[in-house]
């Protein structure tokens, strides 16, 4: 049985048996502010190489960044994939860091250029 514990301090994983090499969870982010924000998500620690982020058609492995307008929601899928089994069975830890910052006019300029 695969399991996640989405505490506010860390992303805790339950047991993932060999016959079930992946598990996922989704989280919904909402811009509750009166201004646009940029959300950046990164994983650190033992489990970082196994995390993949899916947001719309974007799939990211190292980190994920996206923007939200006031009142806008975004659902991100966090996929833990240990199918390669490059590590021994055991307890592995890591952290999921979510940073929300006010989107500046410089950020908007770069998004128009790209």
URRALIN-V155790 format. One record per residue. N is the residue number from 1. RES is the residue in one small letter. SS is DSSP state (2 for helix, 1 for strand, 0 for the rest). PSI is psi in whole degrees, 0 to 359 (none if undefined). OMEGA is omega in whole degrees, 0 to 359 (999 if undefined). Layout:
N & RES & SS & PSI & OMEGA
N & RES & SS & PSI & OMEGA
This chain:
1 & x & 0 & 128 & 177
2 & x & 0 & 146 & 180
3 & x & 0 & 150 & 176
4 & x & 1 & 147 & 171
5 & x & 1 & 104 & 185
6 & x & 1 & 65 & 175
7 & x & 0 & 170 & 181
8 & x & 0 & 346 & 183
9 & x & 0 & 328 & 182
10 & x & 0 & 165 & 173
11 & x & 1 & 106 & 183
12 & x & 1 & 135 & 178
13 & x & 1 & 145 & 174
14 & x & 0 & 197 & 179
15 & x & 0 & 137 & 174
16 & x & 0 & 102 & 183
17 & x & 0 & 159 & 182
18 & x & 0 & 328 & 182
19 & x & 0 & 354 & 179
20 & x & 0 & 82 & 192
21 & x & 0 & 1 & 179
22 & x & 1 & 159 & 177
23 & x & 1 & 158 & 179
24 & x & 1 & 161 & 173
25 & x & 1 & 155 & 174
26 & x & 1 & 148 & 175
27 & x & 1 & 141 & 177
28 & x & 1 & 129 & 178
29 & x & 1 & 139 & 179
30 & x & 1 & 132 & 175
31 & x & 0 & 105 & 181
32 & x & 0 & 1 & 182
33 & x & 0 & 172 & 179
34 & x & 0 & 16 & 180
35 & x & 0 & 159 & 179
36 & x & 0 & 148 & 178
37 & x & 1 & 158 & 171
38 & x & 1 & 133 & 179
39 & x & 1 & 129 & 178
40 & x & 1 & 127 & 182
41 & x & 1 & 130 & 176
42 & x & 1 & 152 & 176
43 & x & 1 & 143 & 178
44 & x & 1 & 158 & 175
45 & x & 1 & 192 & 185
46 & x & 0 & 322 & 187
47 & x & 0 & 354 & 183
48 & x & 2 & 319 & 180
49 & x & 2 & 344 & 185
50 & x & 2 & 355 & 183
51 & x & 1 & 137 & 173
52 & x & 1 & 140 & 181
53 & x & 1 & 135 & 176
54 & x & 1 & 122 & 180
55 & x & 1 & 109 & 185
56 & x & 0 & 234 & 178
57 & x & 0 & 2 & 180
58 & x & 1 & 130 & 174
59 & x & 1 & 125 & 183
60 & x & 1 & 152 & 180
61 & x & 0 & 323 & 182
62 & x & 0 & 313 & 178
63 & x & 1 & 167 & 179
64 & x & 1 & 133 & 176
65 & x & 1 & 136 & 177
66 & x & 1 & 162 & 181
67 & x & 1 & 151 & 176
68 & x & 1 & 140 & 173
69 & x & 0 & 160 & 180
70 & x & 0 & 129 & 180
71 & x & 0 & 353 & 183
72 & x & 0 & 143 & 176
73 & x & 1 & 152 & 174
74 & x & 1 & 132 & 178
75 & x & 1 & 128 & 180
76 & x & 1 & 134 & 176
77 & x & 1 & 126 & 177
78 & x & 1 & 115 & 182
79 & x & 1 & 125 & 174
80 & x & 1 & 116 & 183
81 & x & 1 & 107 & 178
82 & x & 0 & 28 & 184
83 & x & 0 & 336 & 180
84 & x & 0 & 337 & 178
85 & x & 0 & 49 & 180
86 & x & 0 & 349 & 182
87 & x & 0 & 157 & 178
88 & x & 0 & 155 & 174
89 & x & 0 & 139 & 181
90 & x & 0 & 193 & 179
91 & x & 0 & 125 & 180
92 & x & 0 & 142 & 182
93 & x & 0 & 161 & 177
94 & x & 1 & 176 & 179
95 & x & 1 & 144 & 173
96 & x & 1 & 120 & 182
97 & x & 1 & 127 & 177
98 & x & 1 & 120 & 179
99 & x & 1 & 127 & 177
100 & x & 1 & 124 & 180
101 & x & 1 & 154 & 179
102 & x & 1 & 131 & 179
103 & x & 0 & 124 & 183
104 & x & 0 & 168 & 178
105 & x & 2 & 332 & 176
106 & x & 2 & 320 & 175
107 & x & 2 & 317 & 180
108 & x & 2 & 321 & 179
109 & x & 2 & 314 & 179
110 & x & 2 & 321 & 180
111 & x & 2 & 330 & 176
112 & x & 2 & 323 & 180
113 & x & 2 & 319 & 181
114 & x & 0 & none & 999
